[in-house]
Amino acid sequence: MANKQISQMGLPKSIANVFAARNVFTAKALSLMELRVQNEHLAGHLPTHMKGLDEALCGGIPFGVLTELVGPAGIGKTQFCLKLSLLASLPANYGGLDGHVIYIDVESKFSSRRLIEIGVKSFPEIFHRKEMAQEMAGRIHVLRPASLSEFTESLQQIKVSLLQNQVKLLVIDSMAALVTGEFEHGAPRQKTLGWHVSFIKSLAEFSRIPVVVTNQVRSQSRDETCHYFFQVQSWNETIEDRTRHDSHLVAALGINWAHAVTIRLVLEAKSGQRFIKVAKSPIAPPLAFPFNITSSGILLLSDDGIELTGPDINTIHCQGLSLRFCWGNLQKNIKWMPKTTIGHY
Amino acid sequence: MEVGRLPISASQRSKLIAAGYTTLSSFSSLSPSHLARDLKISDNEAAEIMRVASHSHRLDGSAGGCGTVNGAQTAWDMLHEEEMFPRITTSCEDLDNILGGGINCKEVTEIGGVPGIGKTQLGIQLAINVQIPVDYGGLGGKAIYIDTEGSFMVERALQIAEACIEDMSECGGLLRKDSQACQLKMHPNNILENIFYFRVCSYTEQIALINYLDKFISEHKDVKIVIVDSVTFHFRQDFDDMALRTRLLSGMALKLMKLAKDFSLAVVLLNQVTTKYIDGSFQLTLALGDSWSHSCTNRVILYWNGNERYAYIDKSPSLRSASAPYSVTSKGIRNSASNCKRIKMM
């Protein structure tokens, strides 16, 4: 696909080489389509095994673009990431990508026990055998950078290993944690993140793998409006809006980041029920699916999403969420796991 | 003086226009053999056209009697020229109305909005609508899509293309056009084939590409729209030298305007938003700063109004400020559901 059109143009060698070096290529959109369908597994999507979500996203988490998971603490972002890591490592006949996973765990939330539990509950035929479980879990490489500069270094290394190994998924959990606490609020943070965003996006694209990034939330400050100069409002309305804004949260990392991600999945809790919403996507309608966290990962309560119109799809609620979940009787079901006590939250 | 007024046959005129020659001055300095190659006609025919052209020019005389400035066009000629190029529809009637019929060729239109409002959707819709054949009121041209963010999804383009063909055949059926002929030509794959997709990964690539477009479009004369999605992305990531950024942006803007003018195509730039502290509060504005806001001919802002998406004409030399609602459906950009009293289908 690269340079096909340009080489046919009969440009002088010097110019053609410049373009090749700079990776400028062109393709007709049709050839893009054909390449995707022929070469890529499942036409470029990682199925999440949540039927409603997969249908909305036309197959699953797409390859080559940045997918963001944003939500309040304890809502299930890491659980989602664990499930996805597992799915990517599974062999193709189980709907996986049969590849390695790089999991960048900034907040030390990765739990291999939980990963095995999800595996056992969702795919018992694979995980009850110790060797198979070992192989699957062995495909997930966990990195724990302690600072932004370490993260930057690891990114460079990842680029190399992407080409060498069969890495099929990159998970960064969480992006916001890398930056919070490093800088004062304001310009320096935006600038550093800018380079990382471009780099991760280009990583995703040239290696055609899905990249999943989690993000935190923060409360909306009083100063923030989301209006243009021509949207003049009366004073009363402004007061009402402010009270409305105070009741919900916004995604961290700013509006620049919000532009940079291609797909944004918002996880929130409304009146005690958790929802996963497709807030930004080039192909999916704005749908919200209620879900619960179970021992086998995330379970959608309904496969027909609720369609949300308007900017509500972007708002993040955290009402009535009780952050306790039990891990079930792990010991009983897996004979080969060492016996230890599992705490209940 | 423009080609539309030359006493030549209709087929010769349409060949001239399709090849990109809209005014006398654009081909009067060429040699007949060059013109013949471009139009794919015989040398004699080309020579005849040029003879007629120079004859008419002499007859017409210079405007006002004090000699035309070389390269200048009279306003009257420009008016006739505008009528020759239909505008590119956005598939949403209300939006087309405030745009005066659609996106205008020969102009740079900037469209900006918050994430998720539908900028990329509008970009893809325009890339497909530019290909609507002349019989159906479109331009029958090709599109160049420059993707800086990686947000172009081929599956979505296919979806919109299929919906567009459906709409056209419905329309053709109503007008009892020869839909058979058109159906054979318009297959979704044909539509995808006519979108030239460029992916650029840094600002240097973006500038290099825009400089190269000159040559590309002279080889592909039927390109009628260039969409850059988004023009902001690479310029917002760690640019330390703001003065350099402004220089690069204005250079790029001039190049794009020249492209639009020389090749009579529409340039659509998609922009992001940022917050700015004005009058004691934060407001949303389009990114890239104040100097950039001068670079485009028209400016459209997409925003949320309650639960509806609206488009607002922020700046235009010929259109008045107005807002119109639109919606993003599985078929692409369409009229907002509350306006058409149909049940909204998912």
Interface residues (C-beta under 8 A of the other chain):
Chain A: Q5 M9 L11 V18 F19 R22 N23 V24 F25 T26 A27 K28 A29 L30 L32 M33 R36 A43 C58 P62 G64 V65 L66 K191 T192 G194 W195 V197 S198 K201 S202 A204 E205 D223 E224 T225 C226 H227 Y228 F229 F230 Q231 I255 N256 A258 H259 A260 V261 T262 R264 A279 K280 P282 I283 P285 E307 T309 G310 P311 D312 I313 N314
Chain B: V114 P115 G116 T120 Q121 Y145 E149 G150 S151 F152 M153 V154 E155 R156 A157 L158 Q159 N189 L192 E193 N194 I195 F196 Y197 F198 R199 V200 C201 S202 T204 E205 A208 L209 Y212 K215 F216 E219 S230 T232 F233 H234 R236 Q237 D238 D240 Q272 V273 T274 T275 I278 S281 F282 Q283 L284 T285 I301 Y303 W304 N305 G306 N307 E308 Y312 D314 S321 S330 M346
